[in-house]
Amino acid sequence: MLRACRLLEQFSADRPVITLAELTAATGLNKPTVHRLMTSFVEAGWVHRDSAGAYRIRMPVFAVGAAALAEFDLRTEARPVLEELAARFGDTAFLMVPADAGAVCIDRVEGGKPLVVAGIGIGTVLPYNAAAAPVVMAAFDSAVRNRVLADELAAFTEVTHVDPAEFTAHLDEVRTTGIAVSRDDYLGGVSAVAAPILGRDGALAATVSLGGRSEDFTGAEGDARAAAVADAAHRLSTTVGARPA
């Protein structure tokens, strides 16, 4: 983990493109290690490798900051779970972490019906008052909750939560049920369901969610998605540190 962080620390606004040789020299790591770690970043969608072999940051690292880096191992653990959800329902499965700028998507796996959420990719930063995963973060992280309620709530569709009192009540409900369901509140025709991934101390670590066509998130189909996401979040919570007794 520390070695991976040392690599990304070499990039800056003044130095957005770095070669493998430069990274090796700057960090003191051996070339195979640097190549292996950077290949992981490329596969994750965080870094682009051009035809000359130089690396360039792709995701908004300066906005995401340490939040995404801290969850690098979590992404590895969560990948099979995301693949399982996407394959079962055909929707797009997401792994997101909280950051100052908003909820950051650090991984996604597309199912058979991916087009409706094509605009939400790795590195996308979502507002905390719309979409299921960001709302879960606001419900389970008091710092996020206080920050989002201190500002004016922006509207993205006609059904986005914009009234502070109503949104507060909604966050309380999400906290109680342990799951958030959104419908057309960030992208028209798109619904999602999300649940929190909690660390050993019960603090929010990330969220797992499914997003897809709104008609697939109603009735029995919607209930099945909610149950599967809640189960996935529980399993990942156990993996990253276990829920508090």
TIVEX-687366 format. One line per field, with one value per residue (C-alpha): residue in three letters; residue number from 1; x, y, z. Coordinates in pm, 1 decimal. Layout:
# TIVEX-687366
drendo = ALA|...
tidren = NUM|...
X = X|...
Y = Y|...
Z = Z|...
***
This chain:
# TIVEX-687366
drendo = MET|LEU|ARG|ALA|CYS|ARG|LEU|LEU|GLU|GLN|PHE|SER|ALA|ASP|ARG|PRO|VAL|ILE|THR|LEU|ALA|GLU|LEU|THR|ALA|ALA|THR|GLY|LEU|ASN|LYS|PRO|THR|VAL|HIS|ARG|LEU|MET|THR|SER|PHE|VAL|GLU|ALA|GLY|TRP|VAL|HIS|ARG|ASP|SER|ALA|GLY|ALA|TYR|ARG|ILE|ARG|MET|PRO|VAL|PHE|ALA|VAL|GLY|ALA|ALA|ALA|LEU|ALA|GLU|PHE|ASP|LEU|ARG|THR|GLU|ALA|ARG|PRO|VAL|LEU|GLU|GLU|LEU|ALA|ALA|ARG|PHE|GLY|ASP|THR|ALA|PHE|LEU|MET|VAL|PRO|ALA|ASP|ALA|GLY|ALA|VAL|CYS|ILE|ASP|ARG|VAL|GLU|GLY|GLY|LYS|PRO|LEU|VAL|VAL|ALA|GLY|ILE|GLY|ILE|GLY|THR|VAL|LEU|PRO|TYR|ASN|ALA|ALA|ALA|ALA|PRO|VAL|VAL|MET|ALA|ALA|PHE|ASP|SER|ALA|VAL|ARG|ASN|ARG|VAL|LEU|ALA|ASP|GLU|LEU|ALA|ALA|PHE|THR|GLU|VAL|THR|HIS|VAL|ASP|PRO|ALA|GLU|PHE|THR|ALA|HIS|LEU|ASP|GLU|VAL|ARG|THR|THR|GLY|ILE|ALA|VAL|SER|ARG|ASP|ASP|TYR|LEU|GLY|GLY|VAL|SER|ALA|VAL|ALA|ALA|PRO|ILE|LEU|GLY|ARG|ASP|GLY|ALA|LEU|ALA|ALA|THR|VAL|SER|LEU|GLY|GLY|ARG|SER|GLU|ASP|PHE|THR|GLY|ALA|GLU|GLY|ASP|ALA|ARG|ALA|ALA|ALA|VAL|ALA|ASP|ALA|ALA|HIS|ARG|LEU|SER|THR|THR|VAL|GLY|ALA|ARG|PRO|ALA
tidren = 1|2|3|4|5|6|7|8|9|10|11|12|13|14|15|16|17|18|19|20|21|22|23|24|25|26|27|28|29|30|31|32|33|34|35|36|37|38|39|40|41|42|43|44|45|46|47|48|49|50|51|52|53|54|55|56|57|58|59|60|61|62|63|64|65|66|67|68|69|70|71|72|73|74|75|76|77|78|79|80|81|82|83|84|85|86|87|88|89|90|91|92|93|94|95|96|97|98|99|100|101|102|103|104|105|106|107|108|109|110|111|112|113|114|115|116|117|118|119|120|121|122|123|124|125|126|127|128|129|130|131|132|133|134|135|136|137|138|139|140|141|142|143|144|145|146|147|148|149|150|151|152|153|154|155|156|157|158|159|160|161|162|163|164|165|166|167|168|169|170|171|172|173|174|175|176|177|178|179|180|181|182|183|184|185|186|187|188|189|190|191|192|193|194|195|196|197|198|199|200|201|202|203|204|205|206|207|208|209|210|211|212|213|214|215|216|217|218|219|220|221|222|223|224|225|226|227|228|229|230|231|232|233|234|235|236|237|238|239|240|241|242|243|244|245
X = 0.0|270.6|460.8|150.5|95.6|458.3|408.0|98.6|260.5|506.2|229.6|133.4|-15.3|339.3|432.5|126.8|319.4|596.6|785.2|857.5|1226.8|1145.8|912.7|1176.9|1440.8|1212.4|1081.8|1384.2|1163.9|1285.1|1153.1|943.1|764.8|691.1|566.6|342.1|186.3|136.0|-22.7|-275.8|-353.3|-395.4|-634.2|-828.0|-874.7|-684.4|-382.7|-337.7|-28.8|43.8|205.8|549.5|506.7|458.3|191.3|-71.1|-328.2|-679.0|-906.5|-930.2|-662.7|-626.7|-998.4|-1014.8|-692.9|-610.6|-964.4|-922.9|-569.3|-679.3|-933.1|-693.0|-695.1|-1071.4|-1112.6|-931.0|-1149.9|-1471.2|-1412.3|-1553.2|-1860.3|-1923.1|-1884.3|-2131.6|-2395.1|-2352.7|-2377.7|-2683.6|-2894.7|-2743.8|-2706.3|-2388.8|-2228.2|-2031.6|-1777.7|-1759.0|-1571.2|-1633.1|-1412.4|-1436.9|-1559.6|-1830.8|-1879.1|-1603.4|-1648.8|-1333.1|-1459.2|-1752.9|-1852.6|-2104.5|-2374.5|-2575.5|-2762.5|-2490.7|-2586.2|-2811.2|-2527.0|-2249.4|-2191.8|-2081.1|-1733.1|-1423.6|-1322.2|-1669.5|-1755.3|-2122.8|-2306.9|-2411.8|-2781.0|-2852.1|-2812.6|-2818.4|-2448.7|-2378.8|-2696.2|-2580.2|-2253.1|-2438.5|-2653.7|-2365.4|-2092.1|-2178.6|-1907.8|-2046.5|-2400.7|-2314.4|-2121.4|-2394.2|-2669.9|-2466.7|-2485.6|-2773.1|-2890.4|-2860.7|-3136.3|-3039.1|-3388.1|-3738.2|-3717.1|-3373.0|-3371.7|-3343.1|-3538.9|-3306.1|-3576.8|-3702.4|-3349.5|-3265.6|-3566.6|-3463.8|-3110.5|-3253.5|-3462.6|-3162.3|-2959.4|-3234.5|-3293.9|-2927.2|-2998.1|-3079.4|-3290.5|-3286.7|-3518.8|-3456.5|-3301.8|-2965.5|-3021.9|-3367.4|-3476.1|-3201.1|-3250.3|-3001.9|-2975.4|-2677.1|-2555.8|-2261.1|-1935.6|-1829.9|-1487.2|-1386.5|-1487.5|-1822.3|-1710.6|-1807.5|-1538.9|-1720.7|-2047.4|-2154.5|-2441.4|-2632.3|-2759.6|-2979.6|-3310.3|-3575.2|-3832.2|-3603.0|-3591.2|-3959.2|-4162.0|-4006.4|-3713.2|-3631.6|-3657.4|-3420.3|-3164.4|-3190.0|-3141.2|-2843.6|-2672.2|-2728.5|-2577.7|-2280.7|-2214.9|-2230.9|-1982.7|-1743.2|-1776.5|-1669.1|-1375.6|-1245.9|-1274.8|-1604.6|-1907.3|-1895.0|-2050.8
Y = 0.0|249.0|172.3|237.4|569.1|667.5|617.1|835.9|1102.3|1162.4|1307.1|1671.7|1954.9|2047.6|1688.4|1511.7|1264.8|1038.2|749.7|412.5|500.4|830.9|661.9|401.4|666.7|891.3|621.9|393.7|92.7|-169.4|-160.0|-481.3|-358.6|-18.8|-179.6|-421.0|-150.0|89.8|-187.3|-230.2|141.6|124.3|-170.9|16.4|310.2|550.1|591.4|597.8|450.5|604.6|444.3|565.1|396.1|712.5|733.6|1005.5|1037.3|975.0|1005.3|1331.5|1225.9|1576.3|1584.1|1225.6|1244.9|977.4|838.9|635.7|527.6|409.9|181.9|26.1|-309.0|-288.0|-260.7|-590.7|-757.1|-611.0|-694.6|-1052.3|-925.0|-656.9|-913.2|-1142.8|-868.6|-748.9|-1101.8|-1189.8|-883.1|-743.6|-400.9|-205.1|-266.8|12.4|52.7|407.7|585.8|922.3|1222.9|1595.2|1658.6|1391.8|1018.8|880.5|575.0|364.6|60.7|-54.9|-374.0|-364.2|-624.9|-690.4|-357.6|-94.7|196.9|385.2|448.2|496.7|848.4|718.8|572.3|520.6|858.7|1012.6|1225.7|1228.2|1473.5|1348.0|1434.0|1222.7|859.0|571.2|530.2|895.8|905.5|597.9|779.1|1082.3|855.9|658.3|923.9|1213.7|1438.0|1391.9|1443.1|1768.6|1898.4|1828.7|1971.5|2287.8|2376.0|2430.2|2100.3|2107.6|1968.2|1730.9|1610.8|1694.9|1436.2|1517.1|1575.4|1953.8|2024.7|1994.5|1872.6|1612.0|1498.1|1468.5|1244.1|1037.0|994.8|878.5|618.1|496.1|469.5|261.6|26.8|0.6|51.0|337.5|322.3|605.6|651.1|908.4|1155.0|1193.8|1058.5|1028.8|670.9|538.0|381.7|239.1|56.3|84.9|-34.9|62.7|-127.0|-77.5|-120.0|-284.3|21.7|49.1|352.3|387.6|256.9|249.6|155.5|-117.2|-45.8|-152.4|94.6|35.2|97.0|222.3|-34.4|-311.4|-169.6|-207.5|-485.8|-825.4|-743.8|-436.7|-631.3|-896.6|-632.9|-467.0|-796.6|-891.6|-555.3|-566.7|-916.0|-806.8|-510.7|-733.9|-979.7|-700.7|-546.2|-879.3|-887.2|-538.4|-570.7|-720.8|-540.4|-438.9|-694.4
Z = 0.0|97.4|-219.8|-429.9|-252.9|-312.6|-684.9|-711.6|-494.2|-779.7|-999.5|-965.8|-1166.9|-1271.3|-1350.0|-1493.2|-1713.2|-1580.5|-1738.6|-1580.5|-1551.2|-1379.7|-1132.1|-1054.2|-992.7|-788.2|-553.7|-523.3|-598.0|-840.6|-1196.1|-1182.8|-869.2|-1021.7|-1342.1|-1150.4|-934.3|-1223.7|-1429.3|-1147.2|-1159.0|-1536.8|-1506.3|-1238.8|-1473.5|-1249.2|-1477.3|-1855.9|-2022.2|-2360.2|-2663.2|-2549.2|-2211.1|-2004.0|-1736.4|-1687.5|-1410.0|-1541.5|-1241.3|-1041.1|-791.8|-656.2|-570.2|-451.3|-253.7|-2.3|3.1|-313.2|-225.0|117.2|-48.7|-298.6|-113.8|-66.4|-440.9|-482.5|-219.2|-361.5|-726.9|-713.4|-528.1|-790.0|-1067.0|-891.8|-859.4|-1217.4|-1356.7|-1150.3|-1229.2|-1549.3|-1387.1|-1317.5|-978.9|-812.1|-532.2|-396.2|-118.0|52.2|-19.4|44.7|-309.0|-293.3|-334.4|-558.1|-777.6|-746.9|-936.2|-1147.1|-1323.8|-1605.4|-1645.3|-1957.2|-1941.2|-1884.0|-2106.9|-1866.8|-1621.3|-1875.2|-1740.0|-1399.5|-1438.5|-1229.4|-1092.0|-1117.7|-814.3|-714.1|-485.5|-144.5|-179.6|-489.2|-597.3|-352.7|-268.1|-177.0|34.2|226.8|297.4|431.2|648.3|798.6|823.1|1054.0|907.9|557.6|684.6|858.9|560.1|304.8|523.7|583.8|213.8|-25.5|-172.0|-550.1|-773.5|-1055.3|-1144.8|-1027.7|-749.9|-604.0|-228.5|-188.7|131.6|435.7|672.9|427.0|345.7|715.5|767.6|467.2|605.6|937.9|756.2|556.3|874.3|1033.4|740.4|641.0|272.4|34.7|-278.7|-528.9|-824.4|-1099.0|-850.6|-1025.2|-1377.7|-1529.4|-1581.8|-1355.8|-1014.0|-768.1|-438.7|-203.3|135.1|356.7|395.3|756.6|912.2|1239.4|1441.2|1265.7|1067.8|704.4|469.2|134.9|-32.2|-269.9|-506.0|-815.2|-1073.3|-1375.3|-1546.5|-1306.0|-1419.3|-1293.9|-940.8|-848.4|-691.9|-640.1|-870.0|-665.6|-340.4|-473.8|-568.2|-227.5|-46.5|-263.1|-215.4|160.9|172.6|-39.6|189.9|496.5|346.4|251.8|597.3|741.8|503.3|581.3|955.7|1070.8|1198.5|1563.5|1796.1
***
